[in-house]
Amino acid sequence: MADYTLYMDESETFNDSGNRFFVMSGVIIKNNDYSVVENGLNEIKQLVWNKSAGCEQYILHEKDVGFASNRMNSKWMNKLPAHYQVFQSKHTVTMLYNELSKLFKNSNMITIGVCIDKGALYSRYGEVNMNNQLTIAIQLLVENYCQFLIKNNAIGDICYEAMQPEQNMKIQQRLYELKALGTLYYAPKTIQEHLKEICFLMKKNNIAGLQLADFVPNTLGRYVAMMKPKNRDFSKSIRDKLYDGSVMEGKYKYGLKILS
């Protein structure tokens, strides 16, 4: 059986109307392809930092790129690592997103995610009555990830960017519950056969999969919220790579599940 890893991250996106969209998403990478993806990301870093010595060890973080590129934050750049000063240049930011777009286009990476329109769901079910957003999102994401693994005769792990210990524990516990009880469509045995382990790693560990996954949630969130993308080509590349469930027009059922 083939081996895959789903590298996951999350973010909240706010549009101009104040509506909130929670996105849990990531990239699925075949373990045998990981070195190719990692080398591709390192080549982007060499381009962005003009082959500066050791630049492959720099960590890409979308939020910090956005902070550095905002002119209003120029006096606060000391909050970021010194090498992030390059993103004060609009040209460099555009180059980064364009190169990331090429990496997604030219690789075998698959994107997958769940977007929760919080305002819409709260108005229907009541905020105080609803499950935690993490609980809702991870169940749907795991279910669609398992569908991907079954279709590809594969097993898979999950690699999540480490957060606060209590949040990590919630996600870990939810995964145990899904493996023990199953999901809406899959029996426990099916989940156990295809989904193996979840690990929580810090982005400072320089995990290429996590750095790429970091750029996916907000990109999908802005799309659902009908906001202008940070980079149109990159946004399109992320959507083009959404998992389609091997069915016609399946990208917005299996690739990006929108709850509204």
C-alpha distance (Angstrom), angle and dihedral (degrees) to the residues before:
residue distance angle dihedral
M1 . . .
A2 3.80 . .
D3 3.81 119.6 .
Y4 3.79 123.5 -134.5
T5 3.79 136.8 173.7
L6 3.77 126.2 -150.6
Y7 3.82 109.6 -148.0
M8 3.80 107.5 -157.0
D9 3.77 140.0 -165.7
E10 3.79 137.8 158.1
S11 3.78 141.3 -148.5
E12 3.79 143.6 170.1
T13 3.77 120.9 -123.2
F14 3.82 124.2 -160.5
N15 3.80 120.9 -162.0
D16 3.81 126.4 -154.8
S17 3.80 90.8 -89.8
G18 3.79 91.3 58.2
N19 3.80 93.9 -110.2
R20 3.81 113.5 150.3
F21 3.78 125.4 -139.4
F22 3.79 121.0 -171.1
V23 3.79 114.4 -157.2
M24 3.79 127.8 -170.2
S25 3.78 109.9 -177.0
G26 3.74 146.5 131.7
V27 3.77 150.0 159.3
I28 3.79 128.5 -74.5
I29 3.80 112.8 -143.3
K30 3.78 126.8 -177.6
N31 3.78 106.1 -124.2
N32 3.81 91.5 -129.5
D33 3.81 89.2 56.5
Y34 3.80 96.1 48.2
S35 3.81 96.8 95.9
V36 3.81 90.4 53.5
V37 3.80 91.0 51.9
E38 3.81 91.8 45.4
N39 3.81 91.5 50.4
G40 3.79 89.5 49.2
L41 3.80 91.3 53.5
N42 3.81 91.2 47.6
E43 3.80 89.7 53.0
I44 3.80 89.0 54.0
K45 3.80 90.3 51.4
Q46 3.80 90.7 50.7
L47 3.79 89.7 51.9
V48 3.81 94.9 46.3
W49 3.81 94.0 46.4
N50 3.81 95.2 36.6
K51 3.83 93.6 -116.2
S52 3.79 92.5 -58.0
A53 3.79 110.7 179.8
G54 3.79 110.8 -88.7
C55 3.81 94.5 4.6
E56 3.80 90.0 136.7
Q57 3.80 86.4 72.9
Y58 3.81 93.2 57.9
I59 3.79 112.9 109.3
L60 3.80 118.7 -129.8
H61 3.79 113.7 -142.7
E62 3.81 119.8 174.2
K63 3.80 94.8 -148.3
D64 3.80 91.9 54.0
V65 3.81 91.8 46.6
G66 3.80 88.4 53.5
F67 3.80 92.3 46.8
A68 3.80 92.8 50.7
S69 3.81 93.4 47.1
N70 3.82 92.9 53.9
R71 3.80 107.8 94.5
M72 3.80 90.7 -151.5
N73 3.81 88.5 66.6
S74 3.81 96.2 53.9
K75 3.83 92.9 108.3
W76 3.81 90.7 51.5
M77 3.79 98.3 53.2
N78 3.81 90.0 114.2
K79 3.81 86.3 76.8
L80 3.81 88.7 70.6
P81 3.81 131.9 59.5
A82 3.79 110.6 -84.7
H83 3.80 93.4 -113.6
Y84 3.82 89.7 65.4
Q85 3.81 90.0 73.5
V86 3.81 88.1 88.5
F87 3.80 88.3 72.5
Q88 3.78 91.2 65.8
S89 3.79 82.6 82.2
K90 3.81 113.0 83.8
H91 3.80 88.5 -153.0
T92 3.81 91.6 58.4
V93 3.80 93.0 48.0
T94 3.81 90.8 50.2
M95 3.79 90.2 48.0
L96 3.81 91.1 51.1
Y97 3.80 93.8 52.4
N98 3.80 92.8 43.2
E99 3.79 91.3 52.0
L100 3.81 92.2 45.9
S101 3.80 87.6 51.1
K102 3.81 90.3 54.3
L103 3.80 90.9 48.7
F104 3.80 91.8 54.3
K105 3.81 92.4 44.3
N106 3.79 94.9 49.4
S107 3.80 98.9 41.5
N108 3.78 133.9 73.0
M109 3.81 92.0 -116.9
I110 3.80 117.5 135.8
T111 3.81 123.4 -154.2
I112 3.78 123.3 -145.5
G113 3.78 134.3 171.7
V114 3.78 153.0 151.0
C115 3.80 123.1 -130.5
I116 3.80 121.3 -163.3
D117 3.79 117.5 -160.2
K118 3.78 93.8 -149.7
G119 3.79 97.6 -169.1
A120 3.80 93.3 51.2
L121 3.80 94.2 47.8
Y122 3.81 93.9 44.1
S123 3.81 90.5 53.6
R124 3.81 90.9 51.7
Y125 3.79 102.1 40.3
G126 3.81 106.2 15.9
E127 3.77 122.2 -107.7
V128 3.82 94.1 -114.7
N129 3.81 91.2 53.3
M130 3.78 99.4 49.6
N131 3.77 130.0 95.9
N132 3.79 117.9 -109.7
Q133 3.81 111.1 -78.2
L134 3.81 90.6 -120.5
T135 3.80 90.0 55.0
I136 3.79 92.3 51.8
A137 3.80 97.0 43.2
I138 3.79 99.5 45.3
Q139 3.80 93.1 51.4
L140 3.79 92.1 54.9
L141 3.79 93.1 41.8
V142 3.81 93.0 49.6
E143 3.79 90.7 48.3
N144 3.79 93.4 53.4
Y145 3.80 91.6 42.0
C146 3.80 88.7 54.2
Q147 3.79 89.6 49.5
F148 3.80 87.7 54.5
L149 3.81 92.0 48.9
I150 3.81 92.5 48.7
K151 3.81 92.3 49.0
N152 3.82 89.5 50.7
N153 3.81 95.6 43.1
A154 3.78 88.3 -120.7
I155 3.77 146.9 131.1
G156 3.77 123.3 -135.5
D157 3.77 147.4 -166.6
I158 3.80 130.6 -151.9
C159 3.79 123.4 -130.5
Y160 3.81 113.2 -166.1
E161 3.77 128.4 -173.7
A162 3.79 105.2 -108.6
M163 3.80 115.2 -111.1
Q164 3.78 131.2 171.2
P165 3.83 111.6 -31.2
E166 3.80 93.1 -113.5
Q167 3.82 91.0 53.7
N168 3.79 91.6 47.7
M169 3.79 88.2 50.8
K170 3.82 92.2 51.9
I171 3.78 91.9 52.5
Q172 3.80 92.9 44.2
Q173 3.80 91.1 49.5
R174 3.79 92.2 48.6
L175 3.79 90.6 52.4
Y176 3.81 90.3 51.2
E177 3.81 89.2 51.4
L178 3.80 92.5 50.9
K179 3.78 91.2 49.6
A180 3.81 90.4 48.3
L181 3.81 99.5 41.4
G182 3.79 105.0 22.1
T183 3.80 127.1 -136.2
L184 3.79 134.3 -88.5
Y185 3.80 91.6 -77.5
Y186 3.80 105.9 19.2
A187 3.79 130.1 65.7
P188 3.83 119.0 -132.9
K189 3.81 91.6 -106.5
T190 3.81 91.0 57.7
I191 3.80 92.8 50.1
Q192 3.81 91.3 47.3
E193 3.80 93.1 49.1
H194 3.79 95.5 52.6
L195 3.80 107.3 25.4
K196 3.80 114.2 64.6
E197 3.80 122.7 168.7
I198 3.79 140.5 -11.0
C199 3.78 120.9 -147.7
F200 3.79 130.4 -173.3
L201 3.79 115.5 -142.7
M202 3.79 131.8 175.7
K203 3.78 116.6 -116.6
K204 3.81 87.6 -129.0
N205 3.82 86.0 72.0
N206 3.81 85.1 76.8
I207 3.80 96.1 -123.6
A208 3.80 106.8 175.1
G209 3.80 92.9 -153.7
L210 3.79 92.6 54.9
Q211 3.80 92.5 47.2
L212 3.79 91.1 53.0
A213 3.81 91.6 44.3
D214 3.81 88.6 53.3
F215 3.82 90.3 68.4
V216 3.82 95.4 51.6
P217 3.87 108.1 68.0
N218 3.78 98.9 55.9
T219 3.80 91.1 41.9
L220 3.80 91.0 55.7
G221 3.80 91.9 40.3
R222 3.78 92.2 54.9
Y223 3.79 89.7 49.5
V224 3.81 93.4 52.6
A225 3.82 91.2 43.6
M226 3.84 89.2 51.7
M227 3.79 91.6 -122.0
K228 3.78 125.7 149.0
P229 3.81 108.7 -89.6
K230 3.78 119.7 -120.4
N231 3.79 86.7 -125.6
R232 3.81 121.6 8.0
D233 3.79 96.6 -153.3
F234 3.79 92.9 49.2
S235 3.81 92.0 47.3
K236 3.79 90.3 51.7
S237 3.81 91.7 48.0
I238 3.81 90.8 53.4
R239 3.81 91.2 50.7
D240 3.80 93.2 43.9
K241 3.80 88.3 56.6
L242 3.82 94.9 52.0
Y243 3.78 113.1 127.5
D244 3.80 109.8 -103.8
G245 3.80 99.7 -164.6
S246 3.82 88.6 -122.7
V247 3.80 89.6 -79.5
M248 3.78 132.4 108.9
E249 3.83 112.3 -88.7
G250 3.79 90.5 -0.5
K251 3.80 97.9 135.1
Y252 3.78 93.5 95.2
K253 3.77 93.2 46.7
Y254 3.78 102.8 42.6
G255 3.80 102.9 13.6
L256 3.80 102.1 43.1
K257 3.79 115.9 12.5
I258 3.81 109.4 -163.5
L259 3.79 118.3 -161.4
S260 3.79 113.2 -163.4
